[in-house]
């Protein structure tokens, strides 16, 4: 009994182990993105995709947008009032072009992907927003204390749900969509079904193994097919509730169901093949619900294409069915096997030293694979099972070749191990021993198309040729008198269409050619062939030929060389021509003249007709992209290529691989920068710009999340460019100083190396306005302006003249006013002073007796009076300015009359009855008056006359004659005294008049003549 | 007895004038002021026959004083005391209500004569000035000329032609005193009728 139990236990454990040993599922490979590729932070919280196709990633330190190649990151501004933290917890597109985000610890905010700005909504500030998918779109719930809210698609609160009646107050209520009439609601630690119509709660019964469980339950997944709800508990693992049986199971170890899912289950993702993926803290648990087996996808630090990190946070399936996994240390994209590649890596006990070396097909249609200095394996094409040959010599294999029904292995010294695929029997062949007594290893073996077998071995083994169907051997060795080979052994060969053989080895860059007609060897030195002169090349890794007679050589770090024997010329292809690397490990033609190359940086297909390389790597879905051996085979019947990398054997139809790139991806203009400023709304594609807004920079991108293949662009501005401008992988185009006009900017993209361009759906149309300096209305305006200007100038000129005249008049007025002012200032003070002198003198005179003093005082008094008189005259001339002739004449006459009256001299006058209405200038007035006054004064003083006559006549000029009956004067007297006549002349000169005089003993006559205006 | 009040800011002149007038038997110097503001209420109270008012005084000008108190002293005659005959202010003062003017340089006898003449109803001034004053009044209300007597109109005409008082007297065969009296009447009539407007005009012109 104990034995049975132990056997059963053993078997059980074996089984379990067996399942577990399947756990290391190396079939999943990932492309990982971290801050190195441009992510703002490696801690991924949430992923979504917008309607345009961009992938949005919420991280601990920023929001990121991925288009398949570049990350564009968005952060809260420094003093941003909307966003106060960069810790994004959730991202989801709630309406076209707008994202709803959850920021820790702030709450809900939104982001406009077009203007690239954050903004708040009515529910901003609230946290715990949940989004679930329903049959008709997304449903949004907001958790709140004692209630939950249902939001409409504008993120406004539409309805609220009250907490279940039994539940205590003070806890958040979380709601999830279940069906059109019911919701799944969590209150504290209990789940309920809530009927949205009746608003009733029905509790979901849970049977907990032990108390305290379920307090940290979270709803994770609804399986609609199996009608099961999955709940995860941080400490206790997974619970499943069946809607049919209404029973809750705890899927835990020891449950017997074989599941062991524990740790924090962040998300449950249903996948094809009945798989459920659990995102946990230790990787991704993969549960096949049909076979009930578990495996785990984990991170492996030595493999760069494994899961980025074991602590996984979220998963997202994009529109092209790509799977994205967020972890604490980066974003992992599951490399989808869209290339329809079958691969095997399990079953070969490979490690670093024993990578796959060669592959051949046997007549039994099975595939035979050898490992480097290790075993030969058979891959059964029907069962897909890999089994190793069971034979003692099945070790240290160098190579395999097929001969009829046999598969022959070389590498075990100078023996050959033959396996008959029909009989499954092994035979050791030693017929080479006599020809290779001392060698270590046979390095090459193959069957010529004519049936001959050729062998090469090291240690100077040269070649041994076994003639077909005969036991006859021929040897070719260095130093046999005929031949001298550069290398003592050769590993690689090709037979061309003439039956000639071409050999190469990693030690040498020389190509050895055996002429089948002459049975002679010659060495080709490429540094002497046309096209690769003086080139130093490394060793040869593989050789093949094409139907045109060219020999193709793969170099170990030198690239690919095509040799044309006909004219001894060669062409070398390198990375600049499109090769992914110059370390080429194998060459293999397929049926359609396409040369497949295995390099250390991926698989490359040289499409000779189009002279371009199409390259494949892990990101394209290749299981492994490091090829360092010449493990290659083409099954022409089934059109299958077989390649072996260091760890993986893969087979595929070449058409599948090449056609996989015929995918469509959207092309968008991402940013438009006008004059250095980013256009905030890039969705509008008809823009009217001003004339000076003519420097445009376009950033564009194609969104391709699937392939990782390089995308190249070309663009064209209709209206400015004549043809498309090739931009390679560069994603921007700029135009400066665009002339006014209408333009359309177009962009197109394609996979690098492809023919087929995908054009942008909505090209950008815009118009640059003609600057106002060139438009028609400006022209009219100019004409009008110039006309106006002309009129204005003329008018101004006239006005100016008038102004000048007015100014002159004003000036004259100002002068006269100033005169008055001066006069006023002056005469009052001076007059007052003079009056004081006078009165003081008068009062002094009363008090003194001295006659002489009295006389002096009299002189003072009269002097002062005279001065007052003179000032009085000045006032007269100043105050009245230009005056009428009439006034002047009356004044002159009245002054003369008074003077003569005071002096006691008789006065007679004759003045015209009517005096013409004339204004004479103050100059004339003054000078005339003063002259006459002086004349009168002189008469009183000197003439001793008794009668004075004044005659005034007015005609063209005014004539004033002063005559007296005094004693006269003589000219010398007067001039010597320095007054009188000279003064008259001076005064008359000023006013352009003249003076005449006549004097004798009977009297004097002075005549003044002044022209009138 | 002619009662006189003197308003003159310059001390030598004021005391000199006071001395001079005190010596005359017919004159009684009631008071002397150096400031128009102080003088005005006193003049109203004292109601002198004649006020000799200096034009150029600091503070309130003589013209303004005359204007202000003329109505309160119906029986008082104002005489402008001025330095220059051609001073435009004389005309303003006369338009404001003064009846004559005295030049500060006038000899004492002539001064006494002029004061006596004014007291007797004359207008001692130069014909130039008289012409000007009347000219202002004429501008203001030309039709008032009708209220003047024939003789007054005659004199007015001659005056406007620039004849001296003496000459007018000769031409009309009347004494100079009569001439000045007529001119005085002309003023009075025109004063009463036109003072406000004349003042406006005169001061408006300024």
Interface residues (C-beta under 8 A of the other chain):
Chain A: X827 X828 X831 X832 X834 X835 X836 X838 X839 X840 X842 X843 X846 X864 X865 X868 X869 X871 X872 X873 X875 X876 X879 X886 X889 X890 X891 X893 X894 X897 X898 X901
Chain B: X10 X12 X13 X15 X16 X17 X19 X56 X83 X84 X85 X86 X87 X88 X104 X105 X108 X126 X127 X128 X131 X161 X162 X164 X166 X167
